[in-house]
Amino acid sequence: MEAVYLTLIFVLAIFLGFELISKVPSTLHTPLMSGSNAISGITLIGALASLKSEHLGFAIFLSTLAVIFATINVVGGYAVTNRMLEMFKKKVKGGAQ
């Protein structure tokens, strides 16, 4: 029965996430992405904490994978956010700084 509840929560999270993102104006997507990157940073901290556990073998392997993928997610997310912010900067005419 627990699997049914977990599936229900998962489906509700998908639905609510889609509804939330579809209602956000496009000008607010960049700050929303930065907030998502912060949450990925929390995931990275959790993965690092689980690496320190006394479990060996497969748990260490999964924790290492989690650290790698969370790091890629955080760095890539901030790189994309930076590129988006660069698009909003005004271009200077005449090459003057």
TAHUWO-V560653 format. One record per helix or strand of 2 or more residues. SS is the DSSP state (2 for helix, 1 for strand). FROM is the first residue (numbers start at 1). TO is the last residue. If there is no record, write none. Layout:
# TAHUWO-V560653
{{SS	FROM	TO} {SS	FROM	TO}}
This chain:
# TAHUWO-V560653
{{2	2	23} {2	26	51} {2	58	87} {2	93	95}}
